[in-house]
């Protein structure tokens, strides 16, 4: 035996566990913030309404999660759930993609409509869901939103729409673009009869949705950091040949330039909407300074 082997320091090596020794983390247990990269337990994440506790970034929330947060318990009644899209233009593989989204999301289409009570105040609602075809507006989405607005007008209750959309649905071509006019006309009828329409833009609200009903509310609100615009940033920069501001097409940029009335954090949305609904009740409401919109 050599002296260096007898008196030399032995190297220490960390054991590498085999596949069977690895500890599996159950899928869905943790959630990482896409903005600051912090990791949270899914239970804590959901309790905070999919808003990062560290940086405040508002991640997407499903339509039913939003409805559950907004409406009083057991008061929400869904409308037109059975409506589903066809394939009027025989677009290749469109029906297969619709079927996949129905399985993935549990929804028949990219919007949920209905009515219920927010702190005792009745309201109709349409909540778009970006998980289904990126919230794109096809014939059924436009039809469900239009029907909801018409029912709100007939019943004399306010209409609230939460938008989350990439715009018109390309697989339905002109039929999709026609929904911009149809929904806007329904809102005009609501306005003529002194009905209240509240638009809440969430991330993202773009294309034909932002250019139609999303932008013509009596109140136009948005969640923090929401992407709001028509064409994409790169397209605009190439067209005007200028560099756009870093915060261009954000909710904060829109508020700064007069396109929004208020940017509302998700945890304040229910209280703010309830206050507005109370103001617009017959006889109005007494509003404390701390709860003004």
C-alpha positions as CSV (number, residue, x, y, z in Angstrom):
1,X,0.0,0.0,0.0
2,X,1.4,3.4,-1.0
3,X,1.9,6.1,1.7
4,X,-0.5,8.5,-0.1
5,X,-3.2,5.9,0.0
6,X,-2.6,5.3,3.7
7,X,-2.5,8.9,4.9
8,X,-4.3,10.8,2.1
9,X,-7.8,12.2,2.5
10,X,-10.5,10.1,1.1
11,X,-12.7,11.8,-1.4
12,X,-16.4,11.9,-0.4
13,X,-19.0,11.3,-3.1
14,X,-22.7,12.0,-2.9
15,X,-24.7,8.9,-3.6
16,X,-26.9,9.1,-6.7
17,X,-30.3,7.6,-5.9
18,X,-31.7,5.1,-8.3
19,X,-35.0,5.5,-10.0
20,X,-36.9,3.6,-7.4
21,X,-35.5,5.8,-4.6
22,X,-36.6,9.1,-6.1
23,X,-39.4,10.9,-4.3
24,X,-42.3,11.7,-6.7
25,X,-44.0,15.1,-6.3
26,X,-47.7,14.6,-7.1
27,X,-48.8,16.3,-10.3
28,X,-50.7,19.5,-9.6
29,X,-49.4,19.9,-6.1
30,X,-47.2,23.0,-6.9
31,X,-47.6,26.0,-9.1
32,X,-44.9,28.3,-10.4
33,X,-45.5,32.0,-11.2
34,X,-44.6,32.7,-14.8
35,X,-43.5,36.2,-13.9
36,X,-41.2,35.9,-10.8
37,X,-40.7,32.1,-10.9
38,X,-41.6,31.6,-7.3
39,X,-43.3,28.3,-6.4
40,X,-46.4,27.8,-4.3
41,X,-48.6,25.0,-3.1
42,X,-51.6,24.7,-5.4
43,X,-54.0,25.1,-2.5
44,X,-52.4,28.5,-1.6
45,X,-52.4,29.5,-5.2
46,X,-56.1,28.8,-5.6
47,X,-56.9,30.6,-2.4
48,X,-55.2,33.7,-3.8
49,X,-57.4,33.5,-7.0
50,X,-54.4,32.6,-9.2
51,X,-52.7,35.8,-8.3
52,X,-49.0,35.5,-7.3
53,X,-48.6,36.4,-3.6
54,X,-45.1,37.7,-4.3
55,X,-45.3,39.8,-7.5
56,X,-49.0,40.2,-7.9
57,X,-49.0,38.8,-11.4
58,X,-52.6,37.9,-12.5
59,X,-52.6,34.5,-14.1
60,X,-55.5,33.1,-16.1
61,X,-58.5,31.8,-14.2
62,X,-61.2,29.5,-15.5
63,X,-64.7,30.8,-16.2
64,X,-66.3,28.7,-13.4
65,X,-63.6,29.7,-10.9
66,X,-64.4,33.4,-11.6
67,X,-68.1,32.8,-11.3
68,X,-67.7,30.9,-8.0
69,X,-65.7,33.9,-6.6
70,X,-68.0,36.6,-7.9
71,X,-71.5,35.3,-7.2
72,X,-73.3,34.6,-4.0
73,X,-73.5,31.0,-3.1
74,X,-76.1,28.9,-5.0
75,X,-77.5,32.0,-6.9
76,X,-75.9,31.4,-10.4
77,X,-78.1,30.0,-13.1
78,X,-76.3,29.1,-16.3
79,X,-77.9,29.9,-19.7
80,X,-77.5,28.2,-23.1
81,X,-75.0,25.6,-21.9
82,X,-76.2,23.2,-24.6
83,X,-75.1,25.3,-27.6
84,X,-72.1,23.9,-29.5
85,X,-70.2,25.0,-32.6
86,X,-70.6,23.3,-36.0
87,X,-68.2,23.5,-38.9
88,X,-70.1,25.8,-41.4
89,X,-67.1,26.3,-43.7
90,X,-65.9,22.6,-43.5
91,X,-62.5,23.8,-42.2
92,X,-60.1,20.9,-42.0
93,X,-59.8,19.3,-38.5
94,X,-61.9,22.0,-36.9
95,X,-64.4,19.6,-35.4
96,X,-61.6,17.4,-33.9
97,X,-60.0,20.5,-32.3
98,X,-63.4,21.5,-30.8
99,X,-63.8,18.0,-29.4
100,X,-60.3,18.1,-27.8
101,X,-61.1,21.4,-26.1
102,X,-64.4,20.2,-24.8
103,X,-62.6,17.2,-23.1
104,X,-59.7,19.4,-21.9
105,X,-61.9,22.2,-20.4
106,X,-65.2,20.6,-19.6
107,X,-66.9,23.4,-21.6
108,X,-69.0,23.3,-24.7
109,X,-67.7,26.7,-25.9
110,X,-65.4,29.5,-25.0
111,X,-67.9,31.5,-22.9
112,X,-70.2,30.8,-20.0
113,X,-73.3,32.9,-19.6
114,X,-76.0,33.2,-17.0
115,X,-77.4,35.3,-14.1
116,X,-77.1,35.4,-10.4
117,X,-76.5,37.7,-7.4
118,X,-73.4,39.7,-6.4
119,X,-73.8,40.6,-2.8
120,X,-77.6,40.5,-3.3
121,X,-77.6,42.4,-6.5
122,X,-78.9,40.6,-9.6
123,X,-76.8,40.7,-12.8
124,X,-76.4,38.8,-16.0
125,X,-72.9,37.7,-16.9
126,X,-70.8,36.3,-19.8
127,X,-67.4,35.0,-18.8
128,X,-65.0,34.1,-21.6
129,X,-62.5,31.2,-21.1
130,X,-59.1,31.4,-22.9
131,X,-58.5,27.7,-22.5
132,X,-61.1,26.9,-25.2
133,X,-59.7,27.8,-28.7
134,X,-57.9,30.8,-27.0
135,X,-61.2,32.3,-26.2
136,X,-61.8,33.1,-29.9
137,X,-65.2,34.4,-30.9
138,X,-67.0,32.1,-33.3
139,X,-70.7,32.0,-34.1
140,X,-71.8,30.3,-30.8
141,X,-69.7,32.6,-28.6
142,X,-71.3,35.6,-30.3
143,X,-74.7,34.0,-30.1
144,X,-74.4,33.2,-26.4
145,X,-73.2,36.7,-25.5
146,X,-75.9,38.3,-27.6
147,X,-78.6,36.1,-26.0
148,X,-77.3,37.0,-22.6
149,X,-77.5,40.8,-23.3
150,X,-81.0,40.4,-24.7
151,X,-82.1,38.5,-21.6
152,X,-80.6,41.2,-19.4
153,X,-82.5,43.8,-21.3
154,X,-85.7,41.9,-21.1
155,X,-85.4,41.3,-17.4
156,X,-84.1,44.8,-16.6
157,X,-80.9,43.7,-15.0
158,X,-77.3,44.8,-15.5
159,X,-75.0,43.0,-17.9
160,X,-71.3,42.2,-17.1
161,X,-68.9,40.7,-19.5
162,X,-65.4,39.3,-18.7
163,X,-63.4,39.1,-21.9
164,X,-60.4,36.8,-22.5
165,X,-59.9,36.3,-26.2
166,X,-57.5,36.1,-29.0
167,X,-60.1,37.7,-31.3
168,X,-62.3,36.3,-34.1
169,X,-62.2,32.5,-34.8
170,X,-60.4,32.0,-38.1
171,X,-62.0,28.6,-38.8
172,X,-65.4,30.4,-39.2
173,X,-64.3,33.2,-41.4
174,X,-66.8,35.9,-42.1
175,X,-69.4,34.3,-39.8
176,X,-67.0,35.0,-36.9
177,X,-66.5,38.6,-37.9
178,X,-70.2,39.1,-38.1
179,X,-70.4,38.5,-34.3
180,X,-68.7,41.9,-33.8
181,X,-71.7,43.7,-35.2
182,X,-74.3,41.4,-33.6
183,X,-73.0,41.8,-30.1
184,X,-72.5,45.5,-30.5
185,X,-76.1,46.0,-31.8
186,X,-77.4,44.1,-28.8
187,X,-75.5,46.4,-26.4
188,X,-76.9,49.4,-28.3
189,X,-80.4,48.1,-27.7
190,X,-79.6,47.7,-24.0
191,X,-78.3,51.3,-23.8
192,X,-81.5,52.6,-25.5
193,X,-83.5,51.1,-22.7
194,X,-81.2,52.6,-20.0
195,X,-79.6,49.2,-19.2
196,X,-76.2,49.0,-17.6
197,X,-73.3,47.3,-19.4
198,X,-70.0,46.6,-17.6
199,X,-67.0,45.4,-19.5
200,X,-64.1,43.8,-17.6
201,X,-61.0,43.0,-19.8
202,X,-58.7,40.3,-18.7
203,X,-55.6,38.8,-20.2
204,X,-55.7,38.7,-23.2
205,X,-58.4,40.8,-24.8
206,X,-57.4,41.3,-28.5
207,X,-58.6,41.3,-32.1
208,X,-62.3,41.5,-32.9
209,X,-63.4,41.2,-29.3
210,X,-61.4,44.3,-28.2
211,X,-62.7,46.1,-31.3
212,X,-66.4,45.4,-30.5
213,X,-68.4,44.7,-27.3
214,X,-65.3,44.8,-25.0
215,X,-64.7,48.5,-25.5
216,X,-68.2,49.9,-25.4
217,X,-69.2,49.5,-21.8
218,X,-70.8,52.1,-19.5
219,X,-67.8,51.1,-17.4
220,X,-64.7,49.7,-18.9
221,X,-62.5,47.9,-16.4
222,X,-59.5,45.6,-16.6
223,X,-57.3,43.4,-14.4
224,X,-53.7,44.4,-13.7
225,X,-51.3,43.7,-16.5
226,X,-53.9,42.5,-18.9
227,X,-52.9,42.6,-22.6
228,X,-55.5,44.7,-24.4
229,X,-55.2,45.6,-28.1
230,X,-56.2,44.8,-31.6
231,X,-53.1,43.9,-33.8
232,X,-49.9,42.4,-32.4
233,X,-47.1,44.6,-31.2
234,X,-44.7,43.5,-33.9
235,X,-47.2,44.2,-36.7
236,X,-47.8,47.7,-35.4
237,X,-44.1,48.4,-35.1
238,X,-43.5,47.2,-38.7
239,X,-46.4,49.3,-40.0
240,X,-45.5,52.6,-38.3
241,X,-41.8,51.9,-38.3
242,X,-41.4,53.1,-34.7
243,X,-40.5,51.5,-31.4
244,X,-43.5,51.2,-29.1
245,X,-43.4,51.9,-25.3
246,X,-42.6,48.9,-23.2
247,X,-46.0,49.0,-21.4
248,X,-47.9,49.4,-24.7
249,X,-51.2,47.5,-24.9
250,X,-51.2,46.8,-21.1
251,X,-54.2,47.7,-18.9
252,X,-52.1,50.3,-17.2
253,X,-51.2,52.0,-20.5
254,X,-54.9,52.0,-21.5
255,X,-55.9,53.6,-18.2
256,X,-53.2,56.2,-18.6
257,X,-54.5,57.2,-22.0
258,X,-58.2,57.3,-21.1
259,X,-59.3,54.0,-22.6
260,X,-60.2,52.5,-19.2
261,X,-62.1,53.7,-16.1
262,X,-60.2,51.6,-13.6
263,X,-57.7,48.8,-13.3
264,X,-59.1,46.5,-10.6
265,X,-57.1,43.7,-8.8
266,X,-58.9,40.4,-8.8
267,X,-59.5,40.3,-5.1
268,X,-61.2,43.7,-5.2
269,X,-63.4,42.8,-8.2
270,X,-66.5,41.4,-6.4
271,X,-66.7,44.4,-4.0
272,X,-66.2,47.0,-6.8
273,X,-68.9,45.4,-9.0
274,X,-71.3,45.1,-6.0
275,X,-70.8,48.8,-5.3
276,X,-71.6,49.8,-8.9
277,X,-74.6,47.5,-9.0
278,X,-75.9,49.1,-5.8
279,X,-75.4,52.6,-7.2
280,X,-77.5,51.7,-10.3
281,X,-80.4,50.2,-8.3
282,X,-83.6,52.2,-8.1
283,X,-83.0,54.9,-5.6
284,X,-79.2,54.4,-5.7
285,X,-77.1,53.7,-2.7
286,X,-75.2,55.4,0.0
287,X,-71.5,55.0,-0.8
288,X,-68.7,55.4,1.7
289,X,-65.6,57.3,0.6
290,X,-63.4,54.2,0.9
291,X,-65.5,52.2,-1.5
292,X,-65.8,54.7,-4.3
293,X,-64.9,53.4,-7.8
